[in-house]
């Protein structure tokens, strides 16, 4: 589904069914230099369970036009504007990595609009190694190789790693902006302390990008948050698609 958000054509995957804003809405938000497709299995499953599903392409990513947003607060503002564009008053936000920070910040900016918050592969602060930031700026293909390697556990197949690499290669020019936005985001502790809606932290036991221990500040700041840990690296949705779906079903419920 193509929308106009902040004057720019923006794409959302609706799970294979027409989007109906009258249904409870779930919004899936991808991470750095990814797109909606990382959430395809979960989005499609929830759409066929009767939810309204929007798996977004962030600005400048894959089918959404414009330049990538330079900060997490800007991306969160764009997401709330997207909700206005489809006449959705409130939604559950489900984000991975950078997308989890966007969901958290959106819940801070408009708490009355977020019914539930699920943060997969999340951490705060979400610091990025200087070597990776420099590589993303100066040699994006090398940085993509780093991310594809570090995002998966030793159990991930060669096919899974290559699919992640190819996806990032299909949208050049976003990675440094995305990683810099994660690295510079400074509102996470305040945002987390303000969360009142039901919250899930979904972690990968072998995550090298956002190790489970790096989510402790979030878990402390959101004391009512549930935590689920899967046998996975950072790329939970590709390594453990059914596990991610089951955790979200337990958290959000089936209709």
C-alpha positions, 0 to 999 in steps of 0.5 A: 500500500502506497501512502503520502506521508509528509509529502513523500510516497511511502510504502507499507506491507499489509500482510497480503490483505487490504488494510482496515483501520477499524481493526486493531492495528499493528505497526512493524518497524524494521532496523538499519538498512532493512525494509518491511520484508524482514517482518513478512511472516509475522505481519502476514500471520497477524493480518490473517488473524484479523488485525490491521497490519502495516509493515513500513518501509522507512523514508529512503528505504526500498519502496519509500521515497525521500531521504533517510531521516537523520534521527530517531525522533524524526523517524518517530514523528514520521511514523505518527504522521503515517498513522494519521494518513491511514486514520489510525488513532492508536496501534501496537508498535513492534520494532527491531533494532533501530525500529525498536528505538523508533517505537520507543520514541513514538510512545514517548511523543504520543503515549496515548496512541500506543497500545502495546510496545514490542522491542526486538533486538533492542538496547539503550544506549544503542552505541555503534562501533567507531570502525563500523560507523567509519566503514558505513561512511567510507565503504558501505559494502564492507560495512554491509558484510560486517553487519551481515556477519555480526547480526547472525548466530553461529547456527545461522545458515549461509543462505540466511546470511546471504539473504540479509546481505543482499537485502542491504545491498538493494538500498545503498546509501542508508546505512551510515545515516541509520547507524549514526541515528542509533548511535546518537539517540539520547532520549531512551532512558527518559522515554523508557521511564515514561512507558505505561503500556504493556511492553515486551523485550524480545532478545537474542541469546547470541546477539552480538549487535545488541547483547542481552546485557545491553537491554538491562537499562531498558528493563530497569526503566520499564519494570513492568516489561516482559522479557523473552529470549530466543536462541538467535543472533540479532536477526531474530526474525530470520533465524527464529521466525516462528519463535518471534511469532509465538512470542508476539502472539503470547504478548499481543494475543490472537483474535 
